[in-house]
Amino acid sequence: MKLDIKELITLADKATGKQDHLLLEGVSKDTRQKSENALYLPIAGERFDGHDFLLDAIKQGCTATIWQEGKELPAELPEDFPVLYTTDTVEYLQKISKFYLKKINPVVVAVTGSNGKTTTKDMIECVSAANFKTYKTQGNYNNHIGMPLTILAMEESTEVLILEMGMSNYGEISLLSKIAEPDVAVITNIGESHLEQLGSREGIAKAKLEIAVGLKQGGLFIIDGDEPLLSHVKGENVLQVGFGDSSTLKLSNIKTDAKGVSFTLEEGTTVYRIPMLGRHNIKNAAYAIAVGHYLNIEENKILEGLESLKVTSMRLEMKSGKKETLLINDAYNASPTSMIAALETLSELKDYSIKVAVLGDMYELGSNEEEMHRNIANHVDETISHVICVGQKGAWIADELNKQKRKNLEVIQCLTKEEAIKPIEKLLSKDTAILFKASRGMVLETLISTFLEEEQESKK
């Protein structure tokens, strides 16, 4: 970001201090980090108030500040220090980001969904970067504060901006969409995240559909064509991506091996390949392909972009384990939708006679959490030989599987990760693929590290 303070004054309620020839090169809300020539953003939180740390921000290099009217300035503050007054510092941040976005005017691609936001964002970046200077949301900066900071962090030369939009309740994505005014909006899927707040999958779909509120007229709206809760969304600018016949962009000719998956789009002959597992990742890749076509990127560049993908840590990440075992680390987080997708991925692997699913607790599912855990048992197909359930909620999955009394399935229940070590150790072999899946709170990757090949472990 590079903005003259005079541009920002027009967005403030009033301003004091030096107002000439000051170029601001960023926004900082963290006084623990160096921030040369930055605008300080104080946020009043529940546990602390950023207004109390203005002098620390100045020491770190901040040369101006946003300030909530009615808050007292530090007595030691120099009289000529630039202060931009507003009734709400976060709303002012959002105004600045909207102003800067219009000034740079990149193509904006907005991505939301219950699962797959980050993977889809990364895929779109790989495709877009083949032709354009591209910037994307870093980490989880995808809320009402993080997204404006993402916008302000892009360089002036940015041509395509990819913004991830997260939410936990109604109205949040609507706000983000109005700020971003995307040219392309993507809904990856509708899952169960935030059921406690929104009450139902129908409520989640309604909240995700808010991404279209700020969509530019004639902009492209890409949605999950296999999701019944989105089937009513139609129009010339709507692209339904999926495996079913109702999709306008249908995926076919799917082939899976331990190195990734390949597929085609029904109307074309191009074979796309991604170095990732999972049918859901095929759909995520198709979203990226659709964005590539919107940007008029050549097909060979799209292919190169997808093949250059690097798997995000703990999202169906393939690791080499002891005794040549294939370990699939999908322990970043879990919902019923993503756990079912992970089980499908394990089932699709053709070269392993022993397929093991290590399944842990799923959190934040609301009052129906037991039913949702038990339903997972119905998605363990006959190709899976072992299910090891970890945790108190995972025990519901084990109990349901035991009730089904399947002949060729061994079910093991463990209350702790430590209890799971011995039964997993007995299954390690070159013929074994082991999936690890649970919510973030389980920290299941600590269990996975026990079985990593020694060479990989030493590189950590």
C-alpha positions in Angstrom: 0.0 0.0 0.0 1.1 3.5 -0.8 -1.4 6.3 0.1 -0.9 10.0 0.6 -2.3 11.0 4.0 -4.3 13.7 2.2 -6.3 10.9 0.5 -7.2 9.4 3.8 -8.2 12.6 5.4 -11.1 12.8 3.1 -12.4 9.6 4.6 -12.0 10.7 8.3 -14.4 12.7 10.4 -11.6 15.2 11.1 -7.8 15.3 11.2 -5.1 17.0 13.2 -1.3 17.3 13.0 1.0 17.4 10.0 -0.9 16.8 6.8 1.6 17.5 4.0 3.9 15.2 2.0 3.3 12.1 4.2 3.2 8.8 2.3 1.9 5.9 4.2 3.1 2.4 3.1 1.0 0.0 5.2 -1.3 -0.4 8.1 -0.3 -1.9 11.4 -2.4 -3.2 14.4 0.5 -5.0 16.1 2.9 -2.9 18.1 5.3 -5.9 18.5 6.3 -5.7 14.8 8.4 -3.1 12.9 6.1 -1.0 10.7 8.0 1.8 8.9 5.9 4.6 7.5 2.7 2.7 8.5 -0.7 3.9 9.7 -1.5 2.6 13.2 -4.8 0.9 13.6 -5.9 0.8 17.3 -8.7 -1.7 18.0 -10.6 -1.7 21.3 -11.0 -5.4 22.2 -12.5 -7.2 25.2 -9.1 -7.7 26.9 -7.1 -4.7 25.8 -7.5 -1.4 23.9 -5.0 -0.7 21.1 -5.4 3.0 21.8 -3.2 2.4 24.9 -0.2 1.4 22.7 0.1 4.4 20.3 3.5 5.4 21.6 4.8 1.8 21.2 3.5 1.9 17.6 5.4 5.1 16.9 8.6 3.5 18.2 8.0 0.7 15.7 7.9 3.2 12.8 4.2 4.2 12.5 3.9 7.8 11.3 0.2 8.4 11.6 -2.8 6.9 13.5 -6.5 6.3 13.2 -8.2 7.4 16.4 -11.6 6.8 17.9 -13.3 10.1 18.8 -13.6 10.5 22.6 -10.5 8.5 23.4 -7.7 10.5 25.1 -4.5 10.9 23.3 -1.2 10.2 25.2 0.2 13.4 26.8 3.6 12.7 25.3 2.3 12.6 21.7 4.0 15.3 19.5 1.6 18.1 18.5 2.3 17.6 14.8 1.7 13.9 14.8 -1.1 13.1 12.3 -4.3 11.8 13.8 -7.3 10.7 11.7 -10.5 10.8 13.9 -13.4 8.4 13.4 -16.3 7.0 15.4 -15.2 3.4 14.7 -11.6 2.5 13.8 -12.5 -0.8 12.2 -15.2 0.8 9.9 -12.6 3.4 8.9 -10.2 0.6 8.0 -12.9 -0.9 5.8 -13.4 2.5 4.1 -9.6 2.8 3.4 -9.5 -0.7 2.0 -12.4 0.0 -0.4 -10.8 3.3 -1.5 -7.5 1.6 -2.2 -9.1 -1.3 -4.0 -10.9 1.1 -6.4 -7.6 3.0 -6.9 -5.7 -0.2 -7.9 -8.7 -1.7 -9.6 -7.5 -5.4 -10.0 -9.8 -8.2 -11.0 -11.3 -9.4 -7.7 -12.0 -13.1 -7.1 -13.9 -13.8 -3.9 -14.0 -17.3 -2.4 -16.2 -18.7 0.4 -17.5 -22.1 1.4 -17.7 -24.5 4.4 -14.7 -26.5 3.2 -12.0 -25.9 0.6 -11.7 -22.1 0.7 -7.9 -22.1 1.2 -7.2 -24.9 -1.3 -9.4 -23.2 -3.9 -7.7 -19.9 -3.3 -4.3 -21.5 -3.7 -5.4 -23.2 -6.9 -6.8 -20.0 -8.4 -3.5 -18.2 -7.6 -1.5 -20.9 -9.4 -3.6 -20.5 -12.5 -3.8 -16.7 -12.4 -0.1 -16.1 -11.7 0.7 -17.7 -15.1 -0.5 -14.4 -16.8 -1.1 -11.8 -14.1 0.5 -10.2 -11.1 -1.6 -11.9 -8.4 -2.0 -11.4 -4.6 -4.1 -13.6 -2.3 -5.4 -13.7 1.3 -2.5 -14.7 3.6 -3.2 -17.2 6.3 -6.7 -16.8 7.8 -7.0 -13.0 7.2 -10.6 -13.5 5.9 -12.9 -11.6 8.3 -14.0 -7.9 8.7 -10.6 -6.9 9.8 -8.3 -9.4 8.0 -9.8 -8.9 4.6 -9.3 -5.1 4.5 -5.8 -5.6 5.7 -5.3 -8.1 2.9 -6.5 -5.5 0.4 -4.2 -2.9 1.8 -1.2 -5.3 1.7 -1.4 -5.8 -2.1 1.1 -4.0 -4.2 0.1 -1.3 -6.6 1.0 -3.5 -9.6 -1.5 -6.2 -8.6 -3.7 -7.3 -11.5 -5.7 -10.1 -9.8 -6.7 -10.1 -6.1 -8.0 -13.4 -4.6 -9.9 -12.8 -1.4 -11.0 -15.6 1.0 -14.2 -14.7 2.9 -15.0 -16.5 6.2 -18.0 -16.1 8.5 -19.6 -17.5 11.6 -23.0 -15.7 11.3 -25.4 -13.9 9.0 -24.3 -10.5 7.6 -20.6 -11.1 7.7 -20.0 -12.2 4.2 -22.4 -9.6 2.9 -20.2 -6.9 4.5 -17.1 -8.4 2.9 -18.7 -8.6 -0.5 -19.8 -5.0 -0.4 -16.3 -3.9 0.4 -14.6 -6.1 -2.3 -17.2 -5.8 -5.1 -15.9 -9.0 -6.7 -15.8 -9.7 -10.4 -15.9 -13.4 -9.7 -17.5 -15.1 -6.6 -17.0 -18.7 -5.7 -19.0 -20.9 -3.2 -16.9 -24.1 -2.9 -19.6 -26.1 -0.9 -22.1 -26.1 1.9 -21.1 -28.1 5.0 -21.8 -28.1 8.7 -19.3 -25.5 10.0 -21.0 -23.0 12.3 -24.2 -25.0 12.8 -24.3 -23.8 16.4 -24.7 -20.2 15.2 -26.8 -20.8 12.0 -29.0 -23.7 13.1 -29.1 -25.7 9.8 -27.4 -26.3 6.5 -30.1 -24.2 4.9 -29.0 -21.3 7.2 -25.3 -21.9 6.2 -26.3 -21.8 2.5 -28.2 -18.5 3.0 -25.1 -17.0 4.7 -22.7 -18.2 2.0 -24.9 -16.8 -0.7 -24.3 -13.3 0.7 -21.1 -13.4 -1.4 -23.2 -12.4 -4.4 -24.4 -9.2 -2.7 -21.5 -7.1 -3.9 -20.9 -9.0 -7.1 -20.4 -6.6 -10.0 -23.1 -6.6 -12.6 -22.4 -9.2 -15.2 -19.8 -10.8 -12.9 -19.3 -14.6 -12.8 -20.9 -16.6 -10.0 -19.4 -20.1 -9.6 -21.2 -22.5 -7.3 -21.2 -26.2 -6.3 -23.5 -27.8 -8.9 -23.9 -30.9 -6.8 -25.4 -29.1 -3.8 -29.2 -29.2 -3.7 -29.3 -26.1 -1.4 -27.8 -24.1 -4.3 -29.8 -25.6 -7.1 -32.2 -22.6 -7.2 -29.3 -20.3 -8.1 -29.5 -19.8 -11.8 -28.8 -17.2 -14.4 -26.6 -16.4 -17.4 -23.7 -15.5 -15.1 -24.0 -18.6 -12.9 -21.7 -21.5 -13.5 -22.6 -24.8 -11.7 -19.6 -27.0 -11.3 -20.0 -30.7 -10.4 -20.2 -34.4 -11.2 -23.9 -34.5 -11.8 -25.8 -34.1 -15.1 -27.4 -30.9 -13.8 -24.0 -29.1 -13.7 -23.2 -26.6 -16.5 -19.5 -27.5 -16.1 -19.4 -31.3 -15.6 -16.4 -33.3 -14.4 -15.6 -36.7 -15.8 -12.9 -39.3 -16.6 -11.6 -39.3 -13.1 -8.5 -41.3 -12.3 -6.7 -41.5 -8.9 -3.3 -42.8 -7.8 -1.0 -42.1 -4.9 0.5 -39.1 -6.7 -2.8 -37.3 -7.3 -5.8 -37.2 -9.6 -6.6 -36.5 -13.3 -9.9 -35.5 -14.9 -11.5 -33.8 -17.9 -14.3 -31.3 -18.4 -17.2 -33.0 -20.3 -17.1 -30.7 -23.3 -13.4 -30.8 -23.7 -10.5 -33.2 -24.4 -7.9 -31.6 -22.1 -6.7 -33.9 -19.3 -6.1 -31.9 -16.2 -3.9 -33.3 -13.3 -3.4 -32.1 -9.8 -0.8 -33.4 -7.3 -3.5 -33.8 -4.6 -6.0 -36.5 -3.6 -9.8 -36.2 -3.3 -12.8 -35.8 -5.6 -13.6 -32.5 -3.7 -10.2 -31.2 -4.8 -11.1 -32.1 -8.4 -14.0 -29.7 -8.0 -11.8 -27.1 -6.4 -9.5 -27.3 -9.3 -12.4 -26.9 -11.7 -13.3 -23.7 -9.9 -9.8 -22.5 -10.6 -10.0 -23.6 -14.3 -13.3 -21.6 -14.6 -11.6 -18.5 -13.2 -8.7 -19.1 -15.7 -11.1 -19.2 -18.6 -12.8 -16.0 -17.3 -9.3 -14.4 -17.3 -8.6 -15.7 -20.9 -5.6 -17.7 -19.8 -4.3 -20.2 -22.3 -5.1 -23.8 -21.6 -1.4 -24.9 -21.4 -0.8 -22.2 -18.8 -3.7 -23.5 -16.8 -2.3 -27.0 -16.9 1.1 -25.8 -15.8 -0.4 -23.8 -13.0 -2.4 -26.8 -11.6 0.6 -29.1 -11.9 2.7 -26.7 -9.9 0.4 -26.8 -6.9 1.9 -27.4 -3.5 -0.4 -29.2 -1.0 -1.3 -27.0 2.0 -0.1 -28.6 5.2 -2.5 -31.1 6.8 -5.0 -31.1 4.0 -4.9 -34.6 2.4 -1.1 -34.2 2.6 0.6 -37.4 1.5 3.6 -38.5 3.7 5.9 -41.5 3.5 5.7 -43.4 6.7 7.7 -46.2 8.3 7.8 -49.5 6.4 6.8 -47.5 3.2 3.3 -46.8 4.6 1.3 -44.1 2.9 0.2 -41.6 5.5 -2.5 -39.1 4.6 -2.5 -36.1 6.9 -6.0 -34.4 6.7 -5.9 -33.3 10.4 -6.2 -29.5 9.8 -9.9 -29.6 10.7 -13.0 -31.7 10.3 -16.7 -31.5 9.7 -19.1 -34.3 8.6 -18.8 -33.1 4.9 -15.0 -33.1 4.9 -14.7 -36.3 6.8 -17.0 -38.1 4.3 -14.9 -36.6 1.5 -11.7 -37.9 3.1 -13.1 -41.4 3.5 -14.1 -41.3 -0.2 -10.5 -40.3 -1.1 -9.1 -43.3 0.9 -11.5 -45.6 -0.8 -10.4 -44.5 -4.3 -6.8 -45.5 -3.7 -6.3 -48.6 -5.8 -2.8 -49.8 -4.9 -3.3 -50.6 -1.2 -4.9 -53.7 0.3 -5.0 -52.4 3.8 -6.9 -49.1 4.2 -7.0 -47.5 7.6 -9.2 -44.6 8.7 -8.1 -42.9 12.0 -11.1 -40.7 12.9 -11.3 -38.3 15.8 -13.8 -35.9 17.3 -15.6 -33.2 15.3 -16.4 -30.0 17.2 -18.9 -27.2 16.9 -21.7 -29.3 15.5 -24.4 -28.2 17.8 -27.2 -30.3 19.4 -27.1 -33.0 16.6 -23.4 -33.8 17.1 -24.0 -37.4 18.1 -26.2 -38.1 15.1 -23.6 -36.5 12.8 -20.8 -38.6 14.2 -22.8 -41.8 14.0 -23.8 -41.0 10.3 -20.1 -41.2 9.4 -20.3 -44.9 9.8 -22.6 -45.1 6.8 -19.8 -43.7 4.6 -17.2 -46.3 5.5 -17.3 -48.5 2.5 -16.2 -52.1 2.0 -12.7 -51.1 0.7 -11.7 -49.8 4.1 -10.3 -52.6 6.3 -9.8 -50.8 9.6 -11.3 -47.8 11.4 -9.6 -46.5 14.5 -11.7 -44.0 16.4 -10.1 -41.6 18.8 -11.7 -39.4 21.5 -15.1 -39.3 23.3 -17.1 -38.1 20.2 -15.2 -40.5 17.9 -16.5 -43.3 20.1 -20.0 -42.7 18.6 -18.5 -43.6 15.2 -17.0 -46.8 16.6 -20.3 -47.7 18.4 -22.3 -47.3 15.2 -19.8 -49.4 13.1 -19.9 -52.1 15.8 -23.7 -52.2 15.6 -23.5 -52.8 11.8 -21.4 -56.0 12.5 -19.4 -55.9 9.3 -17.4 -59.1 8.5 -14.3 -57.6 6.8 -14.0 -54.4 9.0 -12.0 -54.2 12.2 -13.1 -51.3 14.5 -10.8 -50.1 17.3 -11.9 -47.5 19.8 -9.3 -45.4 21.7 -10.1 -42.6 24.2 -6.7 -40.9 23.6 -4.2 -40.5 20.8 -1.6 -42.4 22.8 -3.8 -45.5 23.0 -4.0 -45.5 19.1 -0.2 -45.9 18.6 0.1 -49.6 19.2 -2.8 -50.7 16.9 -1.6 -48.4 14.1 2.0 -49.7 14.5 0.8 -53.3 13.8 -0.6 -52.2 10.4 2.4 -50.4 9.0 3.5 -51.8 5.6 4.0 -50.9 2.0 0.5 -52.2 1.3 -1.1 -49.9 3.9 -2.6 -46.4 3.5 -3.7 -44.6 6.6 -5.9 -41.6 6.7 -5.9 -39.2 9.8 -8.9 -36.9 10.2 -10.3 -34.9 13.1 -11.1 -31.4 14.2 -8.3 -28.9 14.9 -8.7 -29.3 18.7 -7.6 -32.9 18.5 -4.1 -31.9 17.2 -4.0 -35.3 15.5 -0.7 -34.4 13.7 1.2 -35.2 16.9 0.0 -38.8 16.4 1.0 -38.8 12.7 4.6 -37.7 13.6 5.1 -41.0 15.4 4.9 -42.9 12.2 6.8 -40.7 9.8 9.8 -42.1 8.0 12.9 -41.2 10.0 14.4 -39.1 7.2 11.3 -36.9 7.0 11.2 -36.5 10.7 14.8 -35.2 10.8 13.9 -32.5 8.2 11.3 -31.0 10.5 
